[in-house]
Amino acid sequence: MNVLPELWAHIARLMARRTARLLVAATTLLVLAACGPGTGGTGTGPILGAVNFSGSGFAIGAPCAQHCDNIELRLENERVELTVTCRHFVFTGPWEIDATGLAVLNGSLETTELSEGQVQTRTVAAEMRLQFSDTRAETSREVAISVRDAQGNHLVAPLTLEQRPAAPAAPESCTPGAS
């Protein structure tokens, strides 16, 4: 009796198992590597820790006319906040920066206004676009910001902020009607 065909069949099964194990290991390594810092994966997110941008918010193309001092932008992996006097944009959830340094976030903008002698607060859905000077927030020197409503109207005039190494100062209280 010839045992050679059985031997070849056994060797083929062993090779198939080893090949399958190698493929599983390689796939696992690739998936885990895709979750690393700055990849936009679900691992550590687009940044490490928090990154802060602030300043007087020099406007792009035009001087800032109202409520433009003490602007703060705080970036975290699961939260982005922009505070301009009497306006506060918030986005919560995972986000990423694309290959051109752009992040588009759909969140909400809360505005405090003085209307007929009464202080009123309103909240609207808003889209914030962050254009970083680099493809990573941590290494960007500046970020250009615009906040628009669903119709494309500017809710916060386009402006540019500079990165600040220290945590931002507490925002000033809102005083509607004050310039």
C-alpha positions in Angstrom: 0.0 0.0 0.0 1.2 3.5 -0.9 1.2 6.0 2.0 2.6 8.8 -0.1 -0.8 10.4 -0.9 -1.8 10.4 2.8 1.5 12.0 3.7 1.0 14.7 1.0 -2.5 15.4 2.3 -1.3 15.7 5.9 1.5 18.1 4.9 -1.0 20.2 2.9 -3.3 20.5 5.9 -0.4 21.6 8.2 0.7 24.2 5.6 -2.9 25.5 5.3 -3.2 25.9 9.1 0.1 27.7 9.4 -0.8 30.0 6.5 -4.2 30.8 8.0 -2.5 31.6 11.4 0.0 33.9 9.7 -2.7 35.7 7.8 -4.7 36.2 11.1 -1.6 37.5 12.8 -0.7 39.9 10.0 -4.3 41.2 9.8 -4.4 41.8 13.6 -1.1 43.7 13.5 -2.3 45.9 10.6 -5.6 46.6 12.4 -3.9 47.5 15.6 -1.4 49.8 13.9 -4.3 51.7 12.2 -5.6 52.6 15.7 -2.4 54.5 16.7 -2.0 58.2 17.4 -2.9 60.5 14.6 -4.5 57.9 12.4 -8.1 58.8 13.0 -8.8 55.3 14.2 -10.7 54.4 17.4 -7.5 54.0 19.4 -6.2 57.2 20.8 -7.9 59.6 18.4 -6.4 62.5 16.4 -4.3 64.0 19.2 -2.5 63.1 22.3 -4.0 64.8 25.4 -5.3 68.3 24.7 -4.2 71.0 22.3 -5.1 74.7 22.8 -5.3 77.6 20.4 -6.1 81.1 21.5 -5.6 84.8 20.8 -7.5 87.8 19.6 -8.7 86.0 16.6 -7.4 88.0 13.7 -10.1 87.6 11.0 -9.3 86.3 7.5 -9.9 89.0 5.0 -11.5 91.5 7.4 -10.9 92.8 10.9 -13.0 91.2 13.6 -15.7 93.7 14.5 -17.5 92.5 17.6 -16.7 90.1 20.6 -13.4 89.1 19.2 -11.1 89.3 22.2 -10.2 86.2 24.3 -11.0 83.5 21.8 -10.2 80.0 23.0 -10.2 76.7 21.0 -9.6 73.4 23.0 -9.1 70.2 21.2 -9.4 66.8 22.8 -9.9 63.3 21.4 -13.6 63.2 22.1 -14.5 66.9 22.5 -13.8 70.2 20.7 -14.8 73.6 22.2 -14.6 77.1 20.7 -15.4 80.0 23.0 -15.8 83.5 21.6 -17.3 86.0 23.9 -21.1 85.2 24.2 -20.7 82.3 21.8 -19.7 78.7 22.6 -19.4 75.9 20.0 -19.3 72.3 21.3 -18.6 69.1 19.4 -18.5 65.7 21.2 -17.5 62.4 19.7 -14.7 61.0 17.6 -13.2 63.2 15.0 -10.2 63.2 12.6 -8.0 65.5 10.6 -7.7 64.6 6.9 -4.5 64.5 4.8 -4.8 68.3 4.0 -5.1 69.3 7.7 -8.9 69.8 7.6 -11.4 68.7 10.2 -15.1 69.3 9.7 -17.2 69.0 12.9 -21.0 69.1 13.2 -22.0 70.4 16.7 -24.0 73.1 18.3 -23.4 76.8 18.9 -24.9 78.5 21.9 -25.2 82.3 21.6 -26.1 84.6 24.5 -27.7 87.9 23.3 -29.5 90.9 24.7 -32.9 91.2 23.1 -35.5 93.8 24.2 -33.6 94.3 27.5 -33.6 90.6 28.3 -30.6 88.2 28.1 -31.5 85.3 25.9 -29.6 82.2 25.0 -30.3 80.2 21.8 -28.6 77.1 20.5 -28.4 76.1 16.8 -26.8 73.3 14.9 -23.5 74.4 13.4 -20.6 73.1 11.3 -17.1 74.1 12.3 -14.3 73.8 9.8 -10.8 73.7 11.2 -7.9 74.2 8.7 -4.6 73.4 10.5 -1.3 74.8 9.2 0.0 71.2 9.4 -1.6 67.8 9.1 -1.5 67.3 12.8 -3.0 69.5 15.5 -0.1 69.1 17.8 2.4 70.5 15.3 0.2 73.2 13.8 1.3 76.7 14.6 -2.1 78.1 13.5 -5.6 77.0 12.8 -8.2 78.8 10.6 -11.7 78.5 11.9 -15.1 79.1 10.4 -18.5 78.2 11.9 -21.6 78.1 9.7 -25.3 77.2 10.1 -27.1 74.7 7.9 -27.7 77.4 5.2 -24.0 78.3 5.0 -24.3 81.6 6.9 -21.3 82.5 9.1 -22.2 82.2 12.8 -18.6 83.1 13.8 -16.6 85.1 11.3 -13.7 83.2 9.8 -10.6 83.7 12.0 -7.2 82.3 12.7 -5.8 81.4 16.1 -2.3 80.5 17.3 -1.4 77.4 19.3 -0.7 78.1 22.9 1.3 75.6 25.0 -0.4 76.2 28.3 -4.1 75.5 29.1 -6.3 78.5 28.1 -7.4 80.9 30.8 -11.0 80.7 32.0 -13.2 82.5 29.5 -14.6 85.9 30.5 -18.2 86.0 31.5 -20.6 87.0 28.7 -22.0 90.5 28.8 -24.4 90.8 25.8 -24.4 94.2 24.2 -20.8 95.0 25.3 -18.2 95.4 22.5 
